[in-house]
Amino acid sequence: MAEGLILQAKNISKTFFSKGRDLDAINDVSIDVSNNEFLIVLGPGQCGKTVFLNILCGLIKPTFGEITLSGKPVNGPDPRFGFIFQKTGLFEWKTTMENVELGLKYKDIPRKERRSIAQKYINMVGLQGFENAYPKQLSGGMKQRVGIARAYASNPDILLMDEPFGALDAQTRYAMQEEILKIWQNEKRTVIFVTNNIEEAVYLGDRIIQFSERPARVKEVYDLSNLQRPREYMEKEFLRIRTIISDNEELTLD
């Protein structure tokens, strides 16, 4: 794990008011995230993981607590974060190139420069030759690659990934897990990755923050720094850690 904190969430709680009553989503969650760390947020469905990601990047304001990124408070939507969703959110009427360069266009980067940056990340995710393809012409895994390239092209300090491979078939999911690790190792960017899949968490993470059922609180923290990469699903230490986490809470294993 790299030294030096980049992100701190202190005593985060979130309560929504719905149908005449309060609904607690997050309960006093505090985490520190290190520079270039691949951090996993693991928890059961509907426990508040996505709400927590939205709070981290300023899309939702916490009821209590504070977020700081590189020592500066996060008080609203913050361009220092990049977001990759389970549903890719690609614009169907735009090509791969146009989708990847979209954030750069909003930053008023000149066309030639943004095309060069976009091409770098299209190549990085292995989509060279598909620059002019539309989303309807791409497979699910290829669409996620476009989303990853788009997020990296905007040069965020932290990438937030909200179950990005959850809708993919098993074979494509494994392939994308390997791909995202290669990209992370080459690009060295801090990643916070949400999943409800234990195997995926152990395969990808430097550290796992396990959330309880809603309202989410930190139930356990697992340090995986001694589990060397590349990891194998059937190696002894991998299976040992997987069993420990599985015994601690029932989670989706698909």
C-alpha positions in Angstrom: 0.0 0.0 0.0 1.4 3.4 -0.9 2.3 5.8 1.9 0.4 9.1 2.3 -3.3 9.7 2.8 -5.2 11.1 -0.1 -8.8 10.8 1.1 -10.3 10.9 4.6 -14.0 10.3 5.5 -14.7 11.2 9.1 -17.8 10.1 11.0 -20.0 10.0 7.9 -23.7 9.4 8.6 -26.6 9.9 6.2 -30.3 9.9 7.0 -33.0 10.3 4.4 -36.6 11.4 5.1 -39.0 9.2 3.2 -42.7 8.5 3.5 -43.0 10.4 6.8 -40.1 8.7 8.5 -36.3 8.9 8.8 -34.3 6.2 6.9 -30.7 5.8 8.1 -28.4 4.8 5.2 -24.9 5.3 6.7 -24.0 5.1 10.4 -20.8 6.8 11.6 -18.4 5.5 8.9 -14.8 6.7 9.0 -12.1 5.6 6.5 -8.6 6.7 5.4 -7.5 6.0 1.9 -3.9 5.9 0.8 -2.4 7.3 -2.3 -2.6 4.7 -5.2 -4.5 2.2 -3.0 -7.0 -0.2 -4.6 -9.6 -0.1 -1.8 -12.7 -2.4 -1.9 -16.0 -1.5 -0.2 -17.8 -4.8 0.3 -21.3 -5.3 1.5 -24.7 -6.8 0.9 -27.1 -5.4 -1.6 -28.9 -2.2 -0.7 -26.7 -1.6 2.4 -25.7 1.9 1.5 -22.5 1.4 -0.6 -23.6 3.5 -3.5 -24.9 6.3 -1.2 -21.4 6.3 0.5 -19.7 6.7 -2.9 -22.0 9.5 -3.8 -21.1 11.2 -0.5 -17.4 10.8 -1.1 -17.5 12.6 -4.4 -19.8 15.3 -3.2 -23.0 14.3 -5.1 -24.8 13.7 -1.8 -24.3 15.8 1.3 -23.8 13.8 4.5 -26.1 14.4 7.5 -23.0 14.4 9.7 -19.3 14.1 9.1 -16.8 15.5 6.5 -14.8 14.4 3.5 -11.4 15.8 2.7 -9.4 15.0 -0.5 -5.7 15.9 -0.4 -6.4 18.0 2.7 -9.2 20.0 1.0 -12.9 19.6 1.9 -15.3 18.1 -0.5 -18.4 20.2 -0.3 -20.1 19.5 -3.6 -19.6 17.7 -6.9 -15.9 17.6 -7.3 -14.0 17.1 -10.6 -11.1 15.5 -8.7 -13.2 12.3 -8.7 -13.9 10.0 -11.7 -17.0 7.7 -11.6 -17.5 4.3 -13.3 -21.0 2.9 -13.0 -22.5 -0.6 -13.4 -24.6 0.9 -16.2 -22.0 2.6 -18.4 -23.9 5.8 -19.1 -22.6 6.1 -22.6 -24.3 8.4 -25.0 -25.8 6.1 -27.7 -25.5 8.8 -30.4 -21.8 9.3 -29.8 -18.9 7.2 -31.0 -16.3 5.6 -28.7 -14.0 8.6 -29.4 -16.7 11.1 -28.7 -17.7 9.4 -25.4 -14.1 9.2 -24.2 -13.3 12.8 -24.9 -16.5 14.2 -23.5 -15.1 15.3 -20.1 -12.1 16.9 -21.9 -14.5 18.8 -24.2 -16.3 20.2 -21.1 -12.9 21.4 -19.8 -12.4 23.4 -23.1 -9.4 21.4 -24.1 -8.6 22.0 -27.8 -9.9 19.3 -30.1 -6.5 18.1 -31.3 -5.2 17.7 -27.7 -8.3 16.0 -26.4 -8.3 13.6 -29.4 -4.7 12.7 -28.5 -5.6 12.1 -24.9 -8.7 10.1 -25.7 -6.8 8.0 -28.2 -4.2 7.2 -25.5 -6.8 5.7 -23.2 -8.8 4.0 -26.0 -5.5 2.2 -26.8 -5.0 1.5 -23.1 -8.2 -0.4 -22.8 -7.6 -2.3 -26.0 -10.3 -0.6 -28.2 -8.1 0.7 -31.0 -10.0 0.2 -34.2 -13.3 0.9 -32.5 -12.9 4.7 -32.3 -15.9 5.2 -34.6 -18.1 2.5 -33.3 -21.4 3.4 -31.5 -22.4 1.8 -28.2 -25.0 -0.5 -29.9 -22.1 -2.0 -31.9 -20.1 -2.9 -28.7 -20.4 -5.8 -26.3 -21.0 -5.3 -22.6 -17.4 -5.7 -21.8 -16.4 -3.3 -24.5 -18.8 -0.7 -23.3 -17.3 -0.9 -19.8 -13.9 -0.4 -21.4 -15.2 2.8 -23.0 -16.4 3.9 -19.5 -13.0 3.2 -18.0 -11.2 5.1 -20.7 -13.5 8.0 -20.3 -12.9 8.1 -16.6 -9.1 7.9 -16.9 -9.0 10.5 -19.7 -10.4 13.2 -17.3 -7.3 12.7 -15.1 -9.1 12.3 -11.7 -7.2 12.0 -8.5 -9.5 9.1 -7.4 -11.6 6.7 -9.4 -14.9 5.5 -7.9 -16.2 2.2 -9.3 -19.8 1.2 -8.4 -20.1 -2.5 -9.2 -18.9 -1.9 -12.7 -18.8 -5.6 -13.7 -22.0 -6.7 -11.9 -24.0 -6.9 -15.1 -21.4 -8.9 -17.1 -21.3 -12.6 -17.7 -18.8 -14.6 -15.6 -16.2 -15.0 -18.3 -16.2 -11.3 -19.3 -16.2 -10.3 -15.6 -13.0 -12.2 -14.9 -11.4 -10.7 -18.0 -12.4 -7.2 -16.9 -11.0 -7.8 -13.4 -7.6 -8.7 -14.9 -7.9 -5.7 -17.3 -8.7 -3.2 -14.6 -5.7 -4.4 -12.5 -3.3 -4.0 -15.4 -4.6 -0.5 -16.0 -4.3 0.4 -12.3 -0.8 -0.9 -12.1 0.3 1.0 -15.2 -1.5 4.3 -14.4 -1.2 4.3 -10.6 -4.4 5.9 -9.6 -6.3 5.6 -6.3 -9.4 3.4 -6.8 -12.3 2.8 -4.5 -14.3 -0.2 -5.9 -17.7 -1.2 -4.6 -18.9 -4.9 -4.9 -21.0 -7.4 -3.1 -18.9 -10.3 -4.5 -16.3 -11.7 -2.1 -14.1 -13.4 -4.7 -13.9 -10.2 -6.7 -13.0 -8.2 -3.6 -10.2 -10.5 -2.6 -8.9 -10.7 -6.2 -8.7 -7.0 -6.7 -8.1 -5.2 -3.4 -5.2 -4.0 -1.4 -7.7 -3.7 1.5 -11.3 -4.5 2.0 -13.7 -2.4 4.1 -16.7 -4.6 4.9 -20.0 -2.9 5.5 -22.8 -4.2 7.6 -26.4 -4.3 6.5 -28.2 -1.0 6.3 -27.6 1.4 7.9 -24.0 0.8 6.7 -21.2 0.8 9.3 -17.7 -0.5 9.1 -18.0 -4.1 10.2 -14.5 -5.3 9.5 -11.3 -4.2 7.7 -9.1 -6.8 5.9 -5.5 -6.0 4.9 -4.5 -7.9 1.8 -1.1 -6.4 1.3 0.5 -9.8 2.0 -1.5 -11.6 -0.7 0.8 -11.2 -3.6 -0.3 -10.4 -7.1 -1.2 -11.9 -9.6 -3.6 -13.8 -7.5 -5.2 -17.2 -8.1 -8.7 -18.0 -7.0 -7.7 -21.5 -5.8 -4.5 -20.7 -4.0 -4.5 -21.5 -0.3 -4.2 -18.0 1.1 -6.9 -16.6 -1.2 -9.3 -19.3 -0.1 -8.5 -18.8 3.6 -9.3 -15.0 3.4 -12.4 -15.7 1.3 -13.7 -18.1 3.9 -13.0 -15.7 6.8 -15.0 -13.0 5.0 -17.8 -15.4 4.0 -18.1 -16.6 7.6 -18.4 -13.0 8.8 -21.4 -12.2 6.6 -23.6 -13.7 3.9 -22.8 -12.0 0.6 -23.5 -12.6 -3.0 -21.0 -15.0 -4.5 -22.1 -14.9 -8.1 
